Amino acid sequence: MGKENLSQRTADTLKKWIIDEKRYGFGEKLPNENELSEQLGISRTTLREAIRILSGEGILQVRRGNGTFVRDQIDQYAQGKIQMQNFSEMKITLRDLYEARMIFEPEAAALACKRATDEEIEHILKLGEECQQQLKIDPRGKKRIDSENAFHTAIIQASHNDFLSQFMPMVTETIERTLTMNFNLDIIAEDAYKDHILIMRFLEKRDSQAMKSAVTIHLHHAVWNEELPWEDE
């Protein structure tokens, strides 16, 4: 079994323990890594990947220096409110999505520079390199979509802001809609490749202001290349 599948299966088991079996209540701290990985019969590396998955789903919260907690009821409710409706069923345009991302994503990226652990930064850089490879191989392919989504959402997650993390589905929807439009995708991919280099460099240097600017420019490039109406005419 591949590492990725094992991590997902571990995440599914933990989710079942929390939601179905209620072994851990809202706001409750999980056992430490050694104890929990032993209970699950997995390595700590696999456990960390599973925790990242559940953090992205809004089920767990990693608090630096304190451990991993089940989110409290307010966080669960907020996540449900955001994910309850399908974006495609709402009258939300691609412009709306990009505008919303421009409001929160550069700030989240700046926070990630300040708050991310060294391990998180290393993980994000690996995701970024994978995204760069997929941009070269097939900028229109599903693997490129998945890798781009993983890269951007990992940065938001590293902001360690629980509320901002609830908006990660918006990033996925924007990327998927952009590629579905099949317009200027080669230009978008070329700009994205260059933008990612800067984003990764500034994250590695923990330069929050430069990171904020790089993410803003990256989003503007997509808007320009899609020729979306931006200013009121």
N, C-alpha and C positions, 0 to 999 in steps of 0.2 A: 504494500500500500504506500502511495506517495505521501510525502510529508504534508503537502497541501490538503489531501483528503483526510489525513489523520487529524490535522488541526481543526478542520471543519467538523469532523465527527466528535472531537473533544468539545468544541463549542456547542454542538447540538446536545451533548450529554449535560454540560453545565446548564444550558438553557432549560432543559427538562428538570434538572434538580431544583432550579430556582422557580420556574413558572408553574410546572405541573406538580412536583413533589413538595415544593415550598420548604426545602431544606434550609434555605437562607431567605430571610425576610427583607423587605424594603429597607435600605439604609444599613444593612448588616454587612460586616466585614467578612470576607472570605478567609479561610485558613491560609497560612503562609505558603510560598511556592513549594517548599520541600514536602510539606504535609499533603497539599492538594495534588501535586504531581504523583505522589506515591499512591494516593487513593485512586487516581485515574489510571495508574499504570503507564504513565508517559514520561517523557523528559521535560525538564523545565522550559526548554526552548519551544517545544510543541505547546506547552501550557500558555506561554507568553503569546504565541500566535493566536491561540483560541481566545485569550482575553482581549487581544486587539480586535478580533472579529466581533465579539459581544459588546465591546466598547463602541464600535462603529454602529451597532444596532441600537445603542441606547440602553442596554441592559446592565452593563457594568461601568464603573467609574474608577479609574486609577488615580489615586491621590499620592503625589510625590512624597516619599518619606513616611507615608501612613499605611499604604497597602491598597488592596483592591476591594471595592464595595459594590453591593447591589444598589442601583440608583433608588432614590426614595420615590414616593408616590407622585410627587409634583413633577419630577423629571420624566417618569413613565407616562404621565398624562400629557405632558408637553410633546413628547415624542409621538404619541398616538395622534395628537391633533395635527401634527405636521404631516405624518405619513398616512393618515386616514384616507385622504382623498388622492386619487390618481391625478397627477399633473395633466395628463392628456385629456381628462374629463373636465378640467377647469379652463376657463377662458384666459389662459396665461400664454403670452407670446414669447418667442425667443428673446425679444428685446427686454421683456419684463424680467426674464430669468437673468440675463446679463446685468441689468441694472441692479437687481438684488445682490448678485454676486459681487459687484463692484462696491456695494455698501459694506458688506461684512468680510469678504475674503481677504483683501489686503491687510486689514487689521488683524484677522486671525493668523495670517502668515507672519506678521510682525511679532505677535505674541508667541508663536511657535519658536521663533529665534531666541526668545528670552526664556521660555519655559520647558522646551523639549529636553529630554534626557539625552545623553550622548548615544545611548542605544537607539532611541527613537530617530535621531538624526541619521545614524548609520542605516537604519531601516528605510527611511525616506529616500536617502541617496541611492540605495539599491533599487528601489521602486522607480526612481527617476531614470536610472541607467537602463532598466528594462523597457521603460516607455520610449527612451531614445532609440533603442534597438528596434522596437516595433514600428516606430515612425519610419525607419529606414527600410524595413522589410515590407510592410504593407500599411501605409498611412490611412487606408480606408477599412482595414480589417477589424474584426471583433477583438482580437488580442490587443490592438492599439487602443480601442475604446476602453477595454477593461484596465489596461495598464495606466492610461491617462487618468482614469477615474481613481484608481488606487493611489496614484501619486498625489493628486490634489486633495483627496479626502484624508490621507495620512497627515498632510500638513495641517489641515484644519483640526484634526483630532489632537495633534501635538500642541495646539494652543492651550489645552487643558482648561477650556471654557465649555462647561456642559451645555449651555444653551446654544452656542455657535455650532457645536457638534450635531445638533438636531437638523441643521440645514444641509447636511451632506447629500441627501437625496436630490437636492436642487442641482448640485454639481453634476451628478450622474445624468439627470434629465437634460441639462444644457449640452453636455458633450454628445449624448445620443441624438438629440434633435439637430445639432449642428451637422453631424455626419450624415444624418438622414436627408438633409436638404441637398446634399451632393453638389454644393456650389463652392467653387474656389478651394476645394479641399487640399490640393497640392500646395497652394500658397499658404493656407492655414497651417499645414503640417511643417512647412519650411520655417515659418515664423515661430511655431510652437517649439521646434527643435532648438532654435537660437534662444528663445525665452527661457526654456528649461535649464539651459547651461547657466544663465545668470541666477535663476532662482536657486539652483543647487549650490552654486558658489556662495551666494549671500547667506544661505541657511548654514552652510558649513562654517562660515566666518562669524555666524550669529550677528550679522549686521541687520538689525530690524528695520531701519529706515530704508536701506537699499532694497531689502526684501519686499517691503510694502510697495515701493515704486516698481519693482520688477513684475510683481503680480498684477498691479494696475495696468502696466503696459501690455502684459500678456493678454489680459481681458479685452483691452482696447484693440489690439491687433485682430482678435477674433471678430469683434464688432465691425471693424473697418472692412475686413476681408469678406464678411457676410453681406456687407453693404446694407446693414440694418438702419432704418431711420432712427436717428438719435436725438438731435435737437428738435424742438418744436418749430415747425415751419410756419 
